[in-house]
């Protein structure tokens, strides 16, 4: 309890002070390093600003700070066994994400009169198999690391690299990564496989080849002069 004298003194003091001077907290400047702000929120108190740590899950931080967008999944249609229509064939993200979406060892994407596009996914510890083709082959790597062995020469390969294998050249490609598939797309000229080929593994592909079930279409093996003479193509 205040005495009458103390109450009178308190009233006198309030009357002589400006409203802004009443109960004004001390003003202090707090410098918070930016490295401390991740995972913290700032709370206001009468003594200034103080950091208060918030418990944030990995997924919360990922949503806040990640700018990576997931690539849309691609549905691989069954290719036609007929001669290709004279129309555009479009395959999105061929040098980045599309080949990785095919989890099979070998998948034919498209077969033309003079060429064929094939996706390949070589598992960890795996290889394509030493072979010699009678057609030209161009391989573009989109993911992983590997070792190219072509014509007696070795060359490490990675995403973004291209290797050309001329017809009649012995070649082999090995996956050298310990935790990632070696992914690539290859262009044969002319076609090397059946138009609808999908092999889940190297062993399945070898078996299909031995049994004669992976032969390219007859129409893909004709020469340019024959196709022109029969009216399949006409230049201007």
SETITOR-97905 format. One record per atom (N, C-alpha, C): residue in three letters; y, z, x. Coordinates in steps of 0.02 Angstrom, whole numbers, plus 32768, in hexadecimal, padded with zeros to 4 digits. Each point is the difference from the previous one (the first is absolute). Layout:
! SETITOR-97905
ALAYZX...
***
This chain:
! SETITOR-97905
UNK7FC58000802BUNK803B80007FD5UNK803E8000802DUNK80317FD47FEDUNK80407FFE8024UNK802E80367FE5UNK8025801F802CUNK803380307FEAUNK803C7FD97FE6UNK802B801E7FD6UNK803D7FDD7FE7UNK802A7FE58039UNK800480248038UNK80297FE98038UNK7FE27FC18020UNK7FBC80008008UNK7FDE7FC5801DUNK80067FC47FD3UNK7FFA800B7FBFUNK80057FC87FD0UNK80457FE28003UNK8033802A8005UNK80447FE68003UNK800C7FD8803FUNK7FE480198038UNK80077FDB8040UNK7FDF7FBC7FFCUNK7FC47FFE7FE1UNK7FDB7FC07FFAUNK80267FCF7FD6UNK801F80177FC9UNK80277FD47FD4UNK803C7FE58025UNK801F802A8029UNK803B7FEA8027UNK7FEE7FC98031UNK7FC680088022UNK7FE97FCF8032UNK7FF27FBD7FDDUNK7FDE80007FC5UNK7FF07FC27FDDUNK803F7FDD7FE9UNK803180257FEEUNK803E7FE27FE8UNK80267FDE8038UNK7FF98019803DUNK80267FE48038UNK7FDC7FC68023UNK7FBF7FF67FF4UNK7FDA7FCA8020UNK7FFE7FC27FD5UNK80017FC5801FUNK7FF97FC17FDBUNK7FB87FF97FE8UNK7FF67FDD7FC7UNK7FBC7FF77FE5UNK7FD07FE48033UNK80177FD1802BUNK7FD47FE18031UNK7FE980308036UNK8023803A8006UNK7FEE80318034UNK7FCD80337FE7UNK7FF37FFF7FBEUNK7FD280317FE4UNK7FB77FEA800CUNK7FD7802A801DUNK7FB97FF5800AUNK7FF17FBE8022UNK802B7FEB802EUNK7FF47FC18025UNK7FD2800E803AUNK7FC47FDF8003UNK7FD1800E8036UNK80187FE38042UNK7FE9801B8038UNK80137FE48041UNK7FE97FB78005UNK80297FD7801EUNK7FEE7FBA8008UNK7FE97FF38047UNK7FC27FE68006UNK7FE47FF28041UNK7FE27FBA8000UNK80017FE08039UNK7FE37FBD8008UNK7FBC80068020UNK7FCE7FE87FDDUNK7FBC8001801AUNK7FEC7FB98013UNK7FED7FF5803FUNK7FE97FBE8018UNK7FB480007FFFUNK7FE37FD17FDAUNK7FB77FFC7FFBUNK7FEA7FBF8021UNK7FD780038034UNK7FE87FC38021UNK7FDB7FD47FCEUNK800A7FBD8007UNK7FE07FD17FD2UNK7FB480058005UNK7FE58014803AUNK7FB880048008UNK7FE180367FD4UNK802A802F7FE9UNK7FE680367FD5UNK80027FEE7FB6UNK80207FC97FEFUNK80097FF07FBAUNK7FC27FE47FDFUNK7FD47FE08027UNK7FC37FE57FE3UNK7FD380397FE9UNK7FF380017FBFUNK7FD780347FE4UNK8027803D7FEBUNK80437FFE8005UNK802A80387FECUNK802F7FEA7FC9UNK8015802F7FD7UNK80377FF37FD2UNK803880318010UNK803D7FF07FECUNK8039802A8010UNK801380297FC2UNK800480438008UNK8014802B7FC9UNK80438020800FUNK802880087FCEUNK8043801D8007UNK7FFF804A7FF3UNK801F8026802CUNK800880487FF6UNK804980128009UNK8011803E7FF1UNK804680158007UNK801480058049UNK7FCF7FFB802EUNK800F80038047UNK7FFD7FBC8022UNK7FF87FCC7FDAUNK7FFE7FBD801EUNK7FC17FDB7FEBUNK7FE97FD2802BUNK7FC57FD87FF2UNK7FC78015802DUNK7FC680077FE3UNK7FC680148026UNK7FC57FD37FEEUNK7FD67FED8032UNK7FC67FD77FF1UNK7FC980287FE0UNK7FE17FE37FCEUNK7FC680207FE0UNK7FC67FCE8001UNK7FCA80118021UNK7FC97FD28008UNK7FDA7FF87FBFUNK7FEF7FC17FF1UNK7FD87FF17FC6UNK7FBC7FE88017UNK7FCD80127FDDUNK7FBD7FE98011UNK7FF67FBC7FDFUNK7FFC7FCC802AUNK7FF87FBC7FE6UNK7FBD7FE58016UNK7FDC7FE27FD2UNK7FC07FE38011UNK800A7FBF8026UNK7FCB7FE98020UNK80037FC08024UNK80137FC77FD2UNK7FE480017FC3UNK800F7FCA7FD1UNK804980007FEBUNK801D803C7FF8UNK804780047FEDUNK802C7FE38036UNK7FF380118040UNK80287FE58036UNK7FF67FB58006UNK7FC37FE97FF3UNK7FF27FB98005UNK80277FDA7FCCUNK8005801B7FC3UNK80267FDE7FCBUNK804A7FFF8010UNK80198036801FUNK80478005800FUNK80167FD3803AUNK7FD77FFE8034UNK80167FE0803EUNK7FDD7FBE8010UNK7FCA7FF07FDEUNK7FDD7FC28010UNK80207FC57FDCUNK80087FC98023UNK801B7FC37FE3UNK7FCC7FC97FFEUNK7FC180118011UNK7FCB7FCE8001UNK7FEB7FEE7FB9UNK7FFC7FC07FF3UNK7FE97FE97FBEUNK7FB97FE58007UNK7FD580137FD1UNK7FBC7FE98002UNK7FFD7FB87FE9UNK7FDA7FD88025UNK7FF87FBA7FEEUNK7FD57FFB7FC1UNK80117FD37FD2UNK7FD77FF77FC5UNK7FBB7FE58013UNK7FCD80167FDBUNK7FBD7FE9800FUNK7FF87FB77FEAUNK7FD67FDC8024UNK7FF57FB97FF3UNK7FBA7FF67FE5UNK7FFA7FDB7FCAUNK7FC07FF17FE2UNK7FE87FBD801BUNK7FC87FFF8023UNK7FE77FC3801EUNK7FD87FD87FCDUNK801A7FC77FEAUNK7FDA7FD67FD1UNK7FC77FDC8024UNK7FCF7FEA7FDAUNK7FCA7FD8801DUNK80197FB9800CUNK7FFE7FE9803EUNK801A7FBD800FUNK7FD87FC97FDCUNK80217FC87FF5UNK7FDF7FC77FE0UNK7FD27FDD8032UNK7FCA7FE37FE6UNK7FD37FD9802AUNK80127FB67FFDUNK80327FEE7FD8UNK80157FBB7FFBUNK80357FF08034UNK800F7FC08008UNK80377FEC802BUNK804080237FE8UNK802B8015802FUNK803C80257FEBUNK80307FD47FD9UNK802180217FCFUNK80347FDD7FDBUNK803C7FF5802EUNK80247FCB7FF3UNK803B7FF28029UNK803B80297FE7UNK7FFB8042800EUNK803280317FE8UNK800580388034UNK803680267FFCUNK800B8037802FUNK7FC980357FFAUNK7FEC801A8039UNK7FD4803A8003UNK802780378024UNK800E80377FDCUNK802C8035801AUNK7FD98040800BUNK8006801D803DUNK7FE0803F8011UNK8035802E801EUNK801580347FDCUNK8036802C8017UNK7FEA802E803AUNK80308010802BUNK7FF680318036UNK7FC37FF1802CUNK7FF67FC28011UNK7FC67FED8028UNK8001801C8047UNK803B800C801CUNK8004801A8044UNK8004804C8003UNK7FFE80207FC5UNK8005804A8000UNK7FC880207FD8UNK800880047FBEUNK7FD4802B7FD8UNK7FC77FDD7FDDUNK80077FC07FEEUNK7FCD7FDF7FD8UNK7FBB80008021UNK7FFA7FEA803FUNK7FBC8000801EUNK7FDE80437FFFUNK802680378008UNK7FE280438002UNK7FE380147FBCUNK80167FE07FCBUNK7FE780127FBEUNK7FBB7FE47FF2UNK7FEB7FD28029UNK7FBB7FE77FFBUNK7FD5802B802DUNK7FD680297FE4UNK7FD880308027UNK7FBE7FE18017UNK7FF47FC17FF2UNK7FC27FE08013UNK80067FE18045UNK7FC77FF68020UNK7FFF7FE38043UNK801F7FBA8001UNK7FEF7FD87FCEUNK801A7FBB7FFDUNK800D7FEC7FB8UNK80397FE17FF4UNK80117FE97FBCUNK80277FBE8006UNK7FE67FCC7FE0UNK80237FC07FFFUNK803780037FCBUNK803D7FF08014UNK80397FFF7FD2UNK800A7FBC7FE0UNK7FFA7FCC8029UNK80107FBD7FE7UNK7FDF7FCC802DUNK7FE87FC97FE0UNK7FE27FCA8025UNK80227FBF7FEDUNK80177FDB8032UNK80217FC07FF4UNK7FD77FC6801CUNK801C7FC47FFAUNK7FDE7FC58019UNK7FF68003804CUNK802E80208023UNK7FFD8000804AUNK80058045801FUNK800380357FD9UNK80078043801DUNK7FE680357FCFUNK7FF9803C801AUNK7FE780387FD7UNK801F8042801AUNK8015802C7FD2UNK801D80418011UNK7FCE80377FF0UNK7FF3802B8032UNK7FCE80357FF8UNK801D80428018UNK7FF680367FDAUNK801380438014UNK7FC580228021UNK800D80288034UNK7FCA80258021UNK80168048800DUNK7FD1802E7FF7UNK800B8047800AUNK7FC6801A802BUNK800E800A8041UNK7FCC8015802FUNK8003804C8006UNK7FCB80247FEFUNK8002804A8001UNK8003801C8046UNK800E80418004UNK800280238041UNK7FBC7FF98022UNK80027FEC8040UNK7FC27FF78025UNK7FDE7FBD7FF4UNK801E7FD77FD6UNK7FE07FC07FEDUNK801D7FC58025UNK7FE47FC67FF3UNK80177FC1801DUNK7FF07FC77FD1UNK801C7FC6800EUNK7FF47FC57FD6UNK7FBD7FE18011UNK7FED8004803FUNK7FC27FE18016UNK800E7FC3802BUNK7FDE7FFC8038UNK800B7FC7802DUNK7FE67FC07FE0UNK80287FCC8001UNK7FEF7FC27FDEUNK80267FC5801BUNK7FEC7FC57FEDUNK80227FC28011UNK80067FD67FC0UNK803D7FEF7FECUNK800A7FD67FC6UNK800D7FB88016UNK7FF27FD27FD2UNK80107FBA800DUNK80427FED7FDFUNK802680337FEBUNK80427FF67FE1UNK803480298026UNK803F7FEE7FFAUNK80368028801DUNK800980407FD7UNK801680358021UNK800A80407FDFUNK803F8022801BUNK802A80177FD2UNK803E80248013UNK7FFE80447FDFUNK800380358028UNK7FFC80447FE6UNK804280248009UNK801980207FCAUNK803D80288002UNK7FEE80487FEDUNK8010802F802DUNK7FEE80467FF6UNK803880257FDCUNK7FED80287FCEUNK803280227FD6UNK7FFC804C8005UNK7FCA801B801BUNK7FF980488004UNK7FCA80128033UNK800980388023UNK7FCE8017802FUNK80097FE38046UNK7FD0800F802AUNK80007FE78045UNK7FBA7FE58010UNK7FFE7FCE802BUNK7FBF7FE28011UNK80007FDF8043UNK7FC87FE0800FUNK7FF87FDB803FUNK7FE67FBB7FEFUNK80267FCD8013UNK7FEB7FBB7FF6UNK7FDD7FE7803EUNK7FC67FE27FF7UNK7FDB7FE08036UNK7FF67FB67FEEUNK80257FD58021UNK80007FB97FEEUNK7FFA7FD6803FUNK7FCC7FD78003UNK7FF97FD38038UNK7FFE80228044UNK7FE2803C8004UNK7FFB8023803FUNK803D802A8012UNK803180037FD5UNK803C8027800DUNK800680397FCDUNK8018803A8016UNK800A803A7FD3UNK804B800D7FF6UNK801180157FC3UNK8045800E7FF0UNK800480377FCBUNK80208039800FUNK800B80327FCBUNK802D7FE37FC9UNK7FF180127FC2UNK80277FE77FC8UNK801480397FD2UNK80377FF67FDCUNK801A80327FD1UNK80227FDC7FC6UNK801A80277FD0UNK80227FE37FC7UNK803A7FD48016UNK80037FC37FE5UNK80357FD18011UNK7FEA7FCC8032UNK7FC6800A8020UNK7FE77FD08031UNK7FD97FC77FDEUNK7FFE7FC78023UNK7FD97FC67FE8UNK7FD67FE68039UNK7FC37FEB7FF0UNK7FD37FE38032UNK7FE57FBE7FE3UNK80007FCC8029UNK7FE57FBF7FEDUNK7FBE7FF68023UNK7FCD7FED7FDAUNK7FBE7FF1801CUNK7FF17FB67FF3UNK80057FD58032UNK7FF17FB97FF6UNK7FB77FF67FEEUNK7FF27FCB7FDBUNK7FBA7FF17FEEUNK7FD47FFB803DUNK7FC4801C7FFBUNK7FD07FFE8037UNK800880378034UNK802C80317FF3UNK800D80358031UNK7FDC80407FECUNK7FDA801E802DUNK7FDE803F7FF2UNK803480387FF9UNK7FF8802A7FCDUNK803180347FF5UNK7FE0803E7FE0UNK802480378008UNK7FEC80407FE4UNK803E802B7FF9UNK800380297FCAUNK8039802D7FF4UNK7FE480457FF0UNK801780338025UNK7FE780447FF8UNK8038802F7FEAUNK7FEF802F7FD5UNK802F80357FECUNK7FFF80378035UNK8039800D8020UNK800380338035UNK801F80417FE8UNK801780027FC1UNK801E803D7FE5UNK7FCA80347FF0UNK801280408006UNK7FD180367FF0UNK800480177FB7UNK80357FEA7FDEUNK800980197FBCUNK801F7FCE7FCFUNK80027FC08013UNK80207FCF7FD4UNK7FDC7FBD8003UNK7FFA7FE07FC6UNK7FE07FBE7FFCUNK802A7FCC8024UNK7FE07FCD801AUNK80237FC6801CUNK80047FCD7FC7UNK803D7FF37FE9UNK800A7FD57FC6UNK80247FC08015UNK7FEA7FC87FE3UNK801E7FC08013UNK7FF47FCD7FC9UNK80257FCA8005UNK7FEE7FC57FD8UNK7FF97FC6802FUNK7FD17FD47FF0UNK7FF17FC8802CUNK80027FBF7FD8UNK80167FCC8022UNK80027FBD7FE2UNK7FCF7FD48026UNK7FCF7FE67FDBUNK7FD17FCF801CUNK80187FBA7FEEUNK7FF37FD1802DUNK80127FBB7FF2UNK7FCC7FD1801EUNK7FD57FE37FD5UNK7FFB80097FB7UNK7FDB80417FEFUNK7FEB80067FC0UNK7FE1803E7FE8UNK7FBF800F8025UNK7FF280418006UNK7FC380188021UNK7FD180247FD2UNK801A801B7FC8UNK7FD780287FD2UNK80027FE37FB9UNK7FD280197FD7UNK80007FED7FB9UNK804180167FE0UNK80157FDC7FCDUNK8042800D7FE1UNK800680447FDFUNK7FC8801D7FECUNK800280417FDDUNK7FE28039802AUNK7FFB7FF78040UNK7FE08032802BUNK802380437FFFUNK7FD980357FF6UNK801780458009UNK7FC580258020UNK80098017803DUNK7FCB80258023UNK80188048800BUNK7FDA80307FE8UNK801380468007UNK7FF680198047UNK7FD67FDF8027UNK7FF280158045UNK7FEE7FC4802BUNK8002800B8041UNK7FED7FCC8030UNK7FB77FEC7FF5UNK7FD580317FF3UNK7FB97FF27FF6UNK7FF47FD47FC3UNK8026800D7FCBUNK7FF97FD77FC3UNK80157FB8800FUNK80357FF88028UNK80167FBD8012UNK7FCD7FDA8029UNK7FE180228030UNK7FCD7FE0802AUNK7FC47FEB7FD6UNK7FEC802A7FD1UNK7FC77FF07FD5UNK800F7FC47FD4UNK803E7FFE7FE3UNK80127FC77FD6UNK80017FBF8028UNK80178004803EUNK80027FC5802AUNK7FB97FE88011UNK7FD4802F8011UNK7FBB7FEE8011UNK7FDB7FE17FC4UNK801180177FC4UNK7FDF7FE67FC4UNK80227FC37FE3UNK80357FE88021UNK80227FC47FEAUNK802A800A7FC1UNK8017803E7FF4UNK8028800F7FC3UNK804A8005800EUNK80157FEC803CUNK804780058012UNK80197FBE801DUNK7FED7FCA7FE0UNK80157FBE8017UNK80427FEC7FDFUNK802E7FE18024UNK80407FEA7FE2UNK7FF47FC77FCEUNK802D7FF77FD1UNK7FF87FCA7FCEUNK7FFD7FBB8023UNK7FD97FD47FE4UNK7FF97FBD801CUNK80437FDC8003UNK802980097FCCUNK80417FDE7FFDUNK803180188036UNK7FF3803D801CUNK802D801B8034UNK7FEF7FE68046UNK7FCB7FD88005UNK7FEA7FE78041UNK800E7FB6800AUNK80207FE27FCFUNK80107FB98005UNK803E7FF6802CUNK80047FC6801EUNK80397FF2802BUNK803B7FE67FD6UNK80397FFF801FUNK803E7FED7FDFUNK7FFD7FB77FE6UNK7FE47FD48027UNK7FFD7FBA7FECUNK7FD67FF67FC1UNK7FC780247FFCUNK7FD57FFB7FC5UNK8023801A7FC2UNK802280398005UNK8024801C7FC7UNK80377FD17FE7UNK80227FE0802EUNK80357FD17FECUNK7FE27FC27FE0UNK7FC87FE7801AUNK7FE17FC47FE5UNK7FE6800C7FBAUNK7FE8803E7FF2UNK7FE580117FBEUNK803680187FD0UNK803D80048018UNK803880127FD4UNK800A804B7FF5UNK7FDF802A8028UNK800A80487FF7UNK804580178017UNK801B7FDF8031UNK8043800F8018UNK80257FBF800CUNK804180047FF8UNK802A7FC5800BUNK80438016801CUNK80117FE68039UNK80408012801EUNK80377FD07FECUNK803D80168008UNK80397FD67FF0UNK803280008039
***
